[in-house]
Amino acid sequence: KFDLLIIDELGYLPMSRQARYNLFQLVNALYEYRSVIITTNKEFTAWGEFFHDDNVVVPIVDRLIHHSHIFIMGGESYRLRQKRQG
């Protein structure tokens, strides 16, 4: 049993049909029972690009943002900054 699920870099790669289905089932099962943290560099409006299925995006986002705290962090990539500093 776990209290928190962390999904890092959501949207970094396109999702297969099975992966979309699995994520929907996971989010649906955890909804209002467990905490979920998702990191992504994509705004909610761009999630259709990697999900390729708006019918799945809407209920996933709906469940994730209900009772949520959304942190939007801006700024330059620390990896890029380190590379520039050499």
C-alpha positions in Angstrom: 0.0 0.0 0.0 1.2 3.5 -0.8 0.1 7.0 0.0 1.7 8.9 -2.9 2.4 8.1 -6.5 4.9 10.3 -8.4 4.8 10.3 -12.2 7.8 12.2 -13.6 8.1 13.8 -17.0 4.6 12.9 -18.2 4.3 13.8 -21.9 8.0 13.4 -22.6 7.1 10.6 -25.1 3.9 9.9 -26.9 1.6 7.4 -25.2 0.4 4.2 -26.8 -3.3 3.3 -26.7 -2.7 0.8 -23.9 -0.6 3.3 -21.9 -3.4 5.8 -22.1 -5.9 3.2 -21.0 -3.6 2.1 -18.1 -3.0 5.7 -16.9 -6.8 6.4 -17.0 -7.5 3.3 -15.0 -4.7 4.2 -12.5 -5.9 7.8 -12.0 -9.5 6.7 -11.7 -8.6 4.1 -9.1 -6.5 6.6 -7.1 -9.0 9.5 -7.4 -9.9 10.7 -3.9 -8.1 7.8 -2.2 -4.4 8.5 -2.8 -2.1 11.5 -3.6 -0.6 11.9 -7.0 2.3 14.2 -8.1 2.9 14.7 -11.8 5.8 16.6 -13.3 5.6 17.7 -16.9 6.7 20.6 -19.0 3.4 20.6 -20.9 0.4 22.7 -20.1 -3.0 21.0 -19.7 -4.1 22.4 -23.1 -1.2 20.5 -24.7 -1.9 17.1 -23.2 -3.8 16.1 -26.3 -0.5 16.2 -28.2 1.0 13.2 -26.4 -2.3 11.4 -25.4 -3.6 11.6 -29.0 -7.1 11.1 -27.5 -9.1 14.0 -26.1 -11.7 11.5 -24.8 -9.1 10.3 -22.3 -7.4 13.6 -21.6 -10.5 15.3 -20.3 -11.5 12.8 -17.5 -7.8 12.3 -16.5 -7.2 16.1 -16.1 -10.6 16.5 -14.4 -9.7 13.9 -11.8 -6.2 15.2 -11.3 -7.1 18.8 -10.8 -10.0 18.2 -8.5 -8.8 18.9 -4.9 -5.3 19.7 -6.3 -2.6 22.2 -5.8 -1.0 23.2 -9.1 2.5 24.6 -9.0 3.8 26.3 -12.2 7.5 26.7 -12.1 9.2 28.8 -14.7 12.8 29.7 -15.5 15.7 28.4 -17.3 16.6 24.7 -17.2 19.3 24.1 -14.6 20.9 21.5 -17.0 21.2 24.1 -19.7 22.6 26.6 -17.2 25.2 24.1 -16.0 26.2 23.3 -19.6 26.8 27.0 -20.3 28.9 27.4 -17.2 31.0 24.5 -18.4 
